Amino acid sequence: MSELRVGIGVDAHAFEDGISLRLAGVELESPRGLAGHSDGDVIAHALIDALLGPAGLGDIGAMFPAGDPQWKGASSLDLLRRAYAAVWTEGWELVNADCVLVGEGPRIAEHREEMRNALAAALEVDWHRVSVRATTTDKLGFTGRGEGLAAHAVALLRQRR
């Protein structure tokens, strides 16, 4: 029987006027984007941590430090590719990942399949191994007040033979 490991990732960013909003690698129409050193994609960032943790590779901040100018404005899908390559090198492969966006908006239903496909393509896995969902907090907290977005991700890794 192969060894399985589960990882969880959480990320949050504040909204900022005048920058594009990118979620799970997909640019959405919005007057505000998410502030961050890279492109602020909370879904991709949460998934990166969910992958790195169970492989024993630390977290997104250790692998891609915010103080390092080479990651300024970086594509989070590129960061996801790099992180998963490190996970693969350590002998692990993705079984499945489940990502949840937390916020009152934007609504992502019409973008969900594109988001799944973008994340799966970055990981070089079949799209059915990745899910993207959303929930609100019924107007509670910083996400409920529309100040930013958060994301949670869970990833199941299997040791490669």
N, CA, C and O of each residue as an XYZ file, in Angstrom:
644
protein
N       0.836     -1.177      0.000
C       0.000      0.000      0.000
C       0.885      1.247      0.000
O       1.873      1.320      0.731
N       0.519      2.218     -0.826
C       1.311      3.440     -0.901
C       1.023      4.353      0.288
O      -0.046      4.290      0.896
N       1.990      5.194      0.602
C       1.811      6.145      1.696
C       1.032      7.348      1.190
O       1.305      7.860      0.104
N       0.069      7.797      1.973
C      -0.735      8.972      1.661
C      -0.469     10.058      2.689
O      -0.254      9.770      3.866
N      -0.486     11.300      2.242
C      -0.344     12.442      3.147
C      -1.325     13.527      2.728
O      -1.556     13.747      1.539
N      -1.898     14.201      3.721
C      -2.862     15.266      3.485
C      -2.242     16.598      3.890
O      -1.567     16.696      4.915
N      -2.478     17.615      3.078
C      -2.006     18.959      3.406
C      -3.132     19.961      3.309
O      -4.082     19.781      2.548
N      -3.013     21.024      4.092
C      -3.999     22.107      4.054
C      -3.266     23.419      3.815
O      -2.154     23.624      4.301
N      -3.900     24.289      3.067
C      -3.343     25.614      2.813
C      -4.416     26.667      3.007
O      -5.584     26.440      2.691
N      -4.019     27.815      3.525
C      -4.933     28.937      3.751
C      -4.218     30.196      3.310
O      -3.034     30.376      3.591
N      -4.942     31.077      2.613
C      -4.346     32.349      2.225
C      -5.423     33.428      2.243
O      -6.607     33.128      2.092
N      -5.022     34.663      2.424
C      -5.940     35.803      2.415
C      -5.200     37.029      1.916
O      -4.027     37.235      2.229
N      -5.897     37.839      1.138
C      -5.332     39.099      0.651
C      -6.417     40.162      0.652
O      -7.597     39.862      0.468
N      -6.010     41.395      0.859
C      -6.927     42.535      0.825
C      -7.161     42.964     -0.618
O      -6.295     42.802     -1.477
N      -8.345     43.514     -0.870
C      -8.620     44.112     -2.169
C      -7.827     45.404     -2.322
O      -7.537     46.098     -1.347
N      -7.487     45.707     -3.563
C      -6.801     46.960     -3.886
C      -7.352     47.457     -5.215
O      -7.511     46.681     -6.158
N      -7.640     48.744     -5.285
C      -8.156     49.334     -6.515
C      -7.085     49.370     -7.603
O      -5.893     49.500     -7.327
N      -7.545     49.251     -8.839
C      -6.669     49.482     -9.986
C      -5.769     48.331    -10.391
O      -4.925     48.510    -11.269
N      -5.909     47.159     -9.793
C      -5.123     46.004    -10.237
C      -6.094     44.893    -10.640
O      -7.242     44.858    -10.196
N      -5.613     43.999    -11.480
C      -6.493     42.943    -11.974
C      -6.729     41.880    -10.910
O      -5.890     41.640    -10.041
N      -7.896     41.253    -11.006
C      -8.270     40.187    -10.082
C      -8.043     38.846    -10.767
O      -8.669     38.534    -11.780
N      -7.148     38.073    -10.201
C      -6.835     36.747    -10.733
C      -7.118     35.723     -9.645
O      -6.616     35.830     -8.526
N      -7.936     34.720     -9.993
C      -8.288     33.649     -9.062
C      -8.130     32.309     -9.774
O      -8.700     32.102    -10.845
N      -7.367     31.410     -9.188
C      -7.098     30.094     -9.777
C      -6.569     30.242    -11.202
O      -6.874     29.435    -12.081
N      -5.775     31.283    -11.411
C      -5.159     31.505    -12.707
C      -6.034     32.170    -13.741
O      -5.607     32.358    -14.880
N      -7.255     32.532    -13.373
C      -8.207     33.123    -14.318
C      -8.434     34.582    -13.958
O      -8.725     34.904    -12.806
N      -8.299     35.470    -14.948
C      -8.545     36.883    -14.702
C     -10.040     37.145    -14.801
O     -10.692     36.791    -15.783
N     -10.568     37.780    -13.748
C     -12.000     38.096    -13.694
C     -12.211     39.590    -13.843
O     -11.368     40.391    -13.440
N     -13.317     39.950    -14.413
C     -13.692     41.356    -14.561
C     -13.985     41.928    -13.180
O     -14.896     41.459    -12.497
N     -13.230     42.927    -12.764
C     -13.423     43.516    -11.443
C     -12.645     44.829    -11.364
O     -11.546     44.929    -11.909
N     -13.203     45.832    -10.694
C     -12.468     47.089    -10.529
C     -11.339     46.969     -9.507
O     -10.455     47.824     -9.443
N     -11.378     45.888     -8.701
C     -10.366     45.689     -7.667
C      -9.760     44.303     -7.797
O     -10.437     43.327     -8.122
N      -8.466     44.249     -7.533
C      -7.783     42.975     -7.482
C      -7.306     42.724     -6.067
O      -7.702     43.420     -5.132
N      -6.454     41.727     -5.919
C      -5.935     41.381     -4.598
C      -4.486     41.815     -4.471
O      -3.650     41.469     -5.305
N      -4.195     42.568     -3.434
C      -2.840     43.044     -3.182
C      -1.949     41.862     -2.834
O      -2.366     40.952     -2.117
N      -0.751     41.876     -3.334
C       0.202     40.818     -3.011
C       1.516     41.066     -3.708
O       1.594     41.869     -4.638
N       2.549     40.378     -3.261
C       3.858     40.518     -3.896
C       3.832     39.916     -5.299
O       4.407     40.475     -6.234
N       3.157     38.764     -5.439
C       2.962     38.183     -6.765
C       1.641     38.739     -7.297
O       1.340     39.913     -7.077
N       0.851     37.926     -7.987
C      -0.419     38.419     -8.523
C      -1.572     38.317     -7.517
O      -2.708     38.643     -7.859
N      -1.302     37.872     -6.285
C      -2.306     37.861     -5.228
C      -3.378     36.790     -5.344
O      -4.423     36.900     -4.703
N      -3.147     35.770     -6.137
C      -4.139     34.715     -6.379
C      -4.272     33.818     -5.145
O      -3.489     32.885     -4.968
N      -5.268     34.101     -4.289
C      -5.408     33.378     -3.032
C      -5.676     31.889     -3.208
O      -5.243     31.082     -2.386
N      -6.383     31.518     -4.267
C      -6.681     30.097     -4.490
C      -5.397     29.340     -4.809
O      -5.123     28.300     -4.209
N      -4.614     29.853     -5.746
C      -3.348     29.198     -6.098
C      -2.401     29.177     -4.904
O      -1.704     28.186     -4.687
N      -2.369     30.256     -4.130
C      -1.471     30.306     -2.974
C      -1.850     29.281     -1.916
O      -0.978     28.618     -1.355
N      -3.142     29.144     -1.639
C      -3.591     28.143     -0.669
C      -3.246     26.740     -1.160
O      -2.838     25.887     -0.371
N      -3.410     26.498     -2.467
C      -3.094     25.185     -3.020
C      -1.592     24.894     -2.940
O      -1.200     23.757     -2.678
N      -0.760     25.895     -3.160
C       0.688     25.701     -3.039
C       1.032     25.213     -1.625
O       1.778     24.247     -1.468
N       0.492     25.875     -0.607
C       0.772     25.448      0.764
C       0.230     24.052      1.046
O       0.862     23.275      1.760
N      -0.941     23.727      0.488
C      -1.524     22.397      0.687
C      -0.653     21.310      0.068
O      -0.673     20.168      0.528
N       0.105     21.646     -0.961
C       1.015     20.687     -1.602
C       2.362     20.606     -0.894
O       2.903     19.517     -0.704
N       2.899     21.745     -0.508
C       4.229     21.775      0.091
C       4.264     21.138      1.479
O       5.213     20.426      1.808
N       3.246     21.386      2.290
C       3.231     20.895      3.663
C       3.411     19.390      3.794
O       4.334     18.946      4.477
N       2.561     18.597      3.163
C       2.685     17.144      3.360
C       3.938     16.543      2.728
O       4.336     15.431      3.077
N       4.557     17.264      1.807
C       5.810     16.796      1.210
C       7.019     17.207      2.052
O       8.155     16.866      1.723
N       6.768     17.943      3.142
C       7.856     18.377      4.022
C       8.691     19.496      3.441
O       9.872     19.627      3.764
N       8.081     20.313      2.574
C       8.828     21.360      1.877
C       8.516     22.769      2.358
O       8.760     23.742      1.644
N       7.979     22.880      3.562
C       7.735     24.211      4.120
C       6.463     24.835      3.592
O       5.427     24.178      3.488
N       6.555     26.130      3.256
C       5.372     26.847      2.799
C       5.736     27.814      1.680
O       6.902     27.942      1.305
N       4.732     28.486      1.158
C       4.920     29.385      0.018
C       5.904     30.507      0.354
O       6.696     30.912     -0.496
N       5.857     31.008      1.592
C       6.755     32.093      1.977
C       8.210     31.681      2.029
O       9.099     32.491      1.768
N       8.461     30.421      2.365
C       9.838     29.924      2.382
C      10.349     29.681      0.960
O      11.504     29.971      0.652
N       9.487     29.150      0.104
C       9.909     28.829     -1.256
C       9.981     30.068     -2.150
O      10.865     30.184     -2.999
N       9.033     30.995     -1.946
C       8.947     32.205     -2.774
C       8.837     33.427     -1.869
O       7.759     34.015     -1.775
N       9.929     33.833     -1.193
C       9.864     34.918     -0.209
C       9.373     36.238     -0.814
O       9.806     36.641     -1.894
N       8.462     36.899     -0.096
C       7.912     38.171     -0.563
C       8.985     39.244     -0.703
O       8.818     40.175     -1.491
N      10.070     39.136      0.036
C      11.143     40.117     -0.062
C      12.059     39.911     -1.252
O      12.930     40.745     -1.502
N      11.889     38.825     -1.993
C      12.741     38.520     -3.142
C      12.151     39.158     -4.394
O      11.045     38.807     -4.804
N      12.882     40.096     -5.008
C      12.343     40.814     -6.158
C      12.010     39.923     -7.365
O      11.225     40.329     -8.221
N      12.585     38.735     -7.447
C      12.283     37.886     -8.606
C      10.831     37.404     -8.611
O      10.331     36.988     -9.656
N      10.141     37.452     -7.460
C       8.755     36.994     -7.385
C       7.761     38.145     -7.459
O       6.552     37.918     -7.424
N       8.259     39.389     -7.561
C       7.378     40.566     -7.657
C       6.529     40.453     -8.926
O       7.060     40.388    -10.035
N       5.204     40.431     -8.748
C       4.290     40.361     -9.877
C       4.230     39.001    -10.560
O       3.632     38.874    -11.628
N       4.841     37.984     -9.958
C       4.900     36.657    -10.576
C       3.512     36.052    -10.753
O       2.596     36.323     -9.977
N       3.379     35.242    -11.768
C       2.150     34.474    -11.981
C       2.071     33.384    -10.920
O       3.011     32.607    -10.748
N       0.957     33.331    -10.216
C       0.792     32.297     -9.195
C       0.702     30.911     -9.809
O       1.038     29.927     -9.150
N       0.253     30.809    -11.063
C       0.263     29.506    -11.723
C       1.695     29.041    -11.969
O       1.982     27.846    -11.897
N       2.596     29.982    -12.260
C       4.006     29.618    -12.401
C       4.572     29.166    -11.053
O       5.333     28.201    -10.991
N       4.204     29.859     -9.979
C       4.648     29.451     -8.649
C       4.098     28.067     -8.311
O       4.803     27.245     -7.725
N       2.846     27.808     -8.679
C       2.232     26.501     -8.441
C       2.989     25.411     -9.199
O       3.262     24.345     -8.647
N       3.328     25.676    -10.465
C       4.114     24.720    -11.266
C       5.437     24.394    -10.588
O       5.820     23.230    -10.472
N       6.124     25.430    -10.145
C       7.428     25.253     -9.506
C       7.303     24.474     -8.192
O       8.106     23.586     -7.906
N       6.285     24.819     -7.402
C       6.094     24.135     -6.121
C       5.772     22.658     -6.354
O       6.308     21.791     -5.664
N       4.908     22.372     -7.313
C       4.545     20.981     -7.554
C       5.721     20.197     -8.149
O       5.846     18.999     -7.896
N       6.568     20.840     -8.918
C       7.782     20.172     -9.433
C       8.661     19.740     -8.265
O       9.249     18.659     -8.293
N       8.751     20.589     -7.232
C       9.544     20.232     -6.047
C       8.898     19.072     -5.298
O       9.597     18.180     -4.817
N       7.584     19.078     -5.197
C       6.847     17.986     -4.550
C       7.097     16.683     -5.312
O       7.351     15.641     -4.707
N       7.022     16.752     -6.641
C       7.251     15.586     -7.502
C       8.678     15.057     -7.315
O       8.891     13.848     -7.214
N       9.634     15.958     -7.271
C      11.039     15.585     -7.094
C      11.250     14.846     -5.771
O      12.116     13.977     -5.669
N      10.455     15.198     -4.764
C      10.540     14.531     -3.456
C       9.841     13.172     -3.445
O       9.840     12.480     -2.427
N       9.250     12.791     -4.575
C       8.637     11.469     -4.689
C       7.144     11.401     -4.426
O       6.619     10.330     -4.124
N       6.447     12.536     -4.537
C       5.015     12.601     -4.265
C       4.245     13.004     -5.507
O       4.753     13.730     -6.361
N       2.994     12.516     -5.598
C       2.101     12.937     -6.677
C       0.739     13.277     -6.107
O       0.338     12.751     -5.069
N       0.030     14.164     -6.796
C      -1.280     14.599     -6.348
C      -2.332     13.533     -6.643
O      -2.440     13.051     -7.771
N      -3.101     13.173     -5.627
C      -4.279     12.325     -5.810
C      -5.457     13.232     -6.158
O      -6.114     13.038     -7.181
N      -5.722     14.227     -5.300
C      -6.740     15.224     -5.601
C      -6.537     16.458     -4.732
O      -5.855     16.420     -3.708
N      -7.148     17.548     -5.171
C      -7.107     18.813     -4.423
C      -8.491     19.432     -4.435
O      -9.212     19.348     -5.429
N      -8.855     20.049     -3.335
C     -10.141     20.723     -3.197
C      -9.859     22.131     -2.700
O      -9.259     22.311     -1.641
N     -10.291     23.130     -3.461
C     -10.023     24.535     -3.143
C     -11.335     25.269     -2.912
O     -12.294     25.093     -3.662
N     -11.371     26.100     -1.862
C     -12.579     26.849     -1.531
C     -12.236     28.335     -1.407
O     -11.395     28.719     -0.595
N     -12.893     29.161     -2.217
C     -12.769     30.613     -2.131
C     -13.760     31.109     -1.089
O     -14.907     30.664     -1.066
N     -13.326     32.034     -0.218
C     -14.181     32.584      0.822
C     -14.352     34.074      0.577
O     -13.382     34.831      0.615
N     -15.593     34.495      0.323
C     -15.874     35.912      0.108
C     -17.292     36.113     -0.370
O     -17.944     35.175     -0.828
N     -17.765     37.332     -0.263
C     -19.125     37.660     -0.715
C     -19.189     37.793     -2.228
O     -20.270     37.682     -2.807
N     -18.096     38.020     -2.858
C     -18.036     38.156     -4.315
C     -16.586     38.293     -4.702
O     -15.770     38.678     -3.865
N     -16.240     37.999     -5.907
C     -17.121     37.760     -7.043
C     -17.692     36.348     -7.041
O     -17.149     35.432     -6.423
N     -18.793     36.206     -7.743
C     -19.373     34.879     -7.958
C     -18.513     34.175     -8.999
O     -18.163     34.766    -10.020
N     -18.174     32.922     -8.745
C     -17.247     32.233     -9.660
C     -17.881     31.103    -10.456
O     -17.186     30.428    -11.216
N     -19.188     30.877    -10.301
C     -19.843     29.726    -10.942
C     -19.533     29.650    -12.435
O     -19.232     28.570    -12.944
N     -19.601     30.757    -13.133
C     -19.377     30.738    -14.580
C     -17.899     30.550    -14.958
O     -17.583     30.306    -16.122
N     -17.003     30.664    -13.980
C     -15.563     30.519    -14.233
C     -14.975     29.229    -13.653
O     -13.800     28.925    -13.856
N     -15.801     28.483    -12.936
C     -15.320     27.327    -12.182
C     -14.552     26.320    -13.050
O     -13.464     25.889    -12.667
N     -15.086     25.951    -14.178
C     -14.418     24.950    -15.017
C     -13.101     25.480    -15.574
O     -12.116     24.744    -15.650
N     -13.080     26.747    -15.963
C     -11.837     27.355    -16.441
C     -10.784     27.371    -15.332
O      -9.602     27.139    -15.587
N     -11.221     27.645    -14.102
C     -10.312     27.654    -12.960
C      -9.757     26.254    -12.700
O      -8.553     26.083    -12.508
N     -10.631     25.267    -12.695
C     -10.183     23.873    -12.491
C      -9.164     23.490    -13.556
O      -8.120     22.907    -13.262
N      -9.490     23.829    -14.790
C      -8.587     23.481    -15.892
C      -7.243     24.194    -15.780
O      -6.203     23.600    -16.065
N      -7.256     25.465    -15.367
C      -6.000     26.221    -15.240
C      -5.115     25.624    -14.145
O      -3.911     25.461    -14.342
N      -5.705     25.299    -12.994
C      -4.926     24.705    -11.908
C      -4.407     23.324    -12.315
O      -3.241     23.004    -12.086
N      -5.272     22.512    -12.915
C      -4.866     21.167    -13.340
C      -3.754     21.225    -14.386
O      -2.825     20.417    -14.353
N      -3.845     22.168    -15.305
C      -2.804     22.302    -16.334
C      -1.466     22.681    -15.701
O      -0.421     22.167    -16.099
N      -1.498     23.583    -14.714
C      -0.250     23.982    -14.040
C       0.374     22.794    -13.315
O       1.596     22.692    -13.212
N      -0.474     21.896    -12.814
C       0.000     20.719    -12.089
C       0.270     19.523    -13.013
O       0.828     18.510    -12.593
N      -0.136     19.665    -14.272
C      -0.028     18.583    -15.256
C      -0.738     17.323    -14.779
O      -0.194     16.220    -14.837
N      -1.994     17.520    -14.294
C      -2.849     16.406    -13.878
C      -4.187     16.549    -14.599
O      -4.498     17.609    -15.142
N      -4.972     15.480    -14.599
C      -6.308     15.540    -15.179
C      -7.173     16.515    -14.393
O      -7.039     16.628    -13.175
N      -8.057     17.218    -15.085
C      -8.880     18.252    -14.459
C      -9.756     17.701    -13.331
O     -10.070     18.425    -12.387
N     -10.148     16.439    -13.421
C     -11.040     15.891    -12.403
C     -10.356     15.681    -11.050
O     -11.017     15.331    -10.072
N      -9.049     15.890    -10.986
C      -8.332     15.784     -9.706
C      -8.375     17.072     -8.897
O      -7.936     17.105     -7.748
N      -8.902     18.127     -9.497
C      -8.911     19.446     -8.843
C     -10.338     19.990     -8.816
O     -11.017     20.007     -9.843
N     -10.788     20.429     -7.655
C     -12.091     21.095     -7.599
C     -11.916     22.508     -7.050
O     -11.012     22.784     -6.261
N     -12.794     23.378     -7.485
C     -12.807     24.769     -7.025
C     -14.253     25.093     -6.649
O     -15.176     24.926     -7.447
N     -14.420     25.556     -5.424
C     -15.745     25.917     -4.914
C     -15.656     27.279     -4.251
O     -14.575     27.854     -4.122
N     -16.807     27.788     -3.831
C     -16.824     29.077     -3.137
C     -17.884     29.057     -2.040
O     -18.853     28.299     -2.094
N     -17.671     29.903     -1.057
C     -18.645     30.093      0.016
C     -18.563     31.536      0.487
O     -17.578     32.231      0.243
N     -19.612     31.969      1.162
C     -19.615     33.299      1.770
C     -19.500     33.134      3.281
O     -19.532     32.025      3.814
N     -19.367     34.263      3.943
C     -19.375     34.248      5.412
C     -20.602     34.981      5.938
O     -20.627     35.413      7.090
N     -21.626     35.120      5.085
C     -22.860     35.817      5.466
C     -22.565     37.183      6.066
O     -23.111     37.574      7.098
N     -21.674     37.891      5.374
C     -21.311     39.282      5.724
C     -20.475     39.415      6.991
O     -20.321     40.524      7.503
N     -19.930     38.312      7.511
C     -19.102     38.368      8.714
C     -17.626     38.509      8.355
O     -17.181     37.971      7.340
N     -16.870     39.222      9.173
C     -15.426     39.323      9.012
C     -14.991     40.153      7.817
O     -15.815     40.775      7.146
N     -13.678     40.158      7.553
C     -13.129     40.998      6.485
C     -13.629     40.569      5.115
O     -13.816     41.415      4.240
N     -13.852     39.262      4.904
C     -14.392     38.827      3.615
C     -15.853     39.242      3.482
O     -16.300     39.622      2.399
N     -16.585     39.170      4.573
C     -17.993     39.564      4.558
C     -18.200     41.047      4.329
O     -19.202     41.460      3.746
N     -17.250     41.846      4.789
C     -17.320     43.297      4.584
C     -16.783     43.696      3.212
O     -16.799     44.878      2.867
N     -16.310     42.737      2.429
C     -15.807     43.046      1.090
C     -14.435     43.684      1.097
O     -14.075     44.382      0.149
N     -13.658     43.457      2.153
C     -12.313     44.035      2.243
C     -11.257     43.174      1.565
O     -10.160     43.652      1.278
N     -11.574     41.920      1.309
C     -10.620     41.015      0.676
C     -11.224     39.647      0.494
O     -12.419     39.446      0.707
N     -10.389     38.709      0.099
C     -10.802     37.325     -0.118
C      -9.843     36.388      0.601
O      -8.687     36.729      0.849
N     -10.339     35.211      0.928
C      -9.507     34.166      1.508
C      -9.757     32.886      0.722
O     -10.733     32.780     -0.020
N      -8.879     31.930      0.891
C      -9.058     30.621      0.258
C      -8.470     29.550      1.160
O      -7.504     29.780      1.889
N      -9.074     28.383      1.091
C      -8.597     27.189      1.791
C      -8.411     26.118      0.724
O      -9.175     26.055     -0.239
N      -7.406     25.286      0.896
C      -7.198     24.174     -0.027
C      -6.724     22.960      0.750
O      -5.989     23.076      1.731
N      -7.152     21.808      0.299
C      -6.714     20.537      0.851
C      -6.176     19.715     -0.311
O      -6.785     19.664     -1.379
N      -5.036     19.074     -0.099
C      -4.449     18.226     -1.135
C      -4.088     16.878     -0.532
O      -3.558     16.795      0.576
N      -4.380     15.842     -1.272
C      -3.988     14.490     -0.895
C      -2.850     14.059     -1.815
O      -2.992     14.044     -3.038
N      -1.722     13.709     -1.206
C      -0.561     13.253     -1.963
C      -0.353     11.769     -1.735
O      -0.647     11.232     -0.667
N       0.160     11.124     -2.768
C       0.493      9.704     -2.706
C       1.977      9.564     -3.056
O       2.477     10.212     -3.975
N       2.659      8.715     -2.312
C       4.065      8.448     -2.606
C       4.146      7.709     -3.946
O       3.457      6.712     -4.162
N       5.000      8.215     -4.836
C       5.170      7.570     -6.145
C       6.001      6.310     -5.964
O       6.895      6.261     -5.119
N       5.707      5.308     -6.749
C       6.450      4.032     -6.660
C       7.694      4.063     -7.488
O       8.432      3.079     -7.528
